[in-house]
Amino acid sequence: MIVDFDSLHLWLVLASAFSLSFAHCGGMCGSIVIAYASIKSAPKNSQNLQNSQKSQDSAKHPILPLRAFSSLLGHITYNLGRLFSYICIGIVFAFLGEGLGVNMLVRDFGGIVVGILLVVYALCFGFFPKALRHLEPNLSKAGIFGRVFGRLLFSPSLASFFVLGILSGFLPCGLVYFFALNALNAGLDGAQAIFSSVVIMLAFWLGTLPLMLGLGVLGSGVRAFGKYQNIFFKISFLLMLSVGLLTIYKGFIMISKIF
């Protein structure tokens, strides 16, 4: 029986991303979604939010009169912004992986090293989660980041959703690093490496999309799954560990073919 390890690896990435979205992303990036969804659709009760010199008549109207369709379009646009960020990250790591691979043997050994790093990350995620917080500095305290984020939150344009998604995608996140390591593709060259990396980051995005889109559309209703967070956490740990072990195994298989 022939096992398609590439397809198996991709399905594991997709399943890991879906499970991790409930175990981790709902509390981190989910807060951003809840924030922009509530602010952009909130009524304008006070002119201090934007301009204290505007007339009282304009204060009776919503800041952003988002109807059902436009609201959904905004949430989709936000998630497309996240996808743009993840694709960029995947391409960068594809070039990085190609640059590190001097020859096939080095690349195959590199695959094993990447697999070991994935296993280490999975073990830290499962048993030492506090150690991973050092990979996620709090950029929201940076003055310029806070100002840009604030302007985007109160902007009525559809483009503001897209830029918010891009910023969210580039926020330091250990899980993004985990899937980016998968995108190194130590054994691939050129366009094939870029394509494979983009597919992996696309799978990561698709896995997180149901929760992120659901939070925007349904809000707190989706957070009812929070009571199952511990279950998703355990499932995520097993899936992440499987991804790492499979990567190591694929590396040894490729080396065995050389010798």
ABEGO torsion letter per residue (X at the ends): XBBBAAAAAAAAAAAAAAAAAAAAAAABAAAAAAAAAAAAABBBABAAAABAABBAAAAABBABBBBAAAAAAAAAAAAAAAAAAAAAAAAAAAAAAAAABABAAAAAAAAAAAAAAAAAAAAAAAABAAAAAAABBBAAABAAAAAAAAAAAABABAAAAAAAAAAAAABBBAAAAAAAAAAAGAABBEAAAAAAAAAAAAAAAAAAAAAAAAAAAAEAAAAAAAAAAAAAAAAAAAAAAAAAAAAAAAAAAAAAAAX
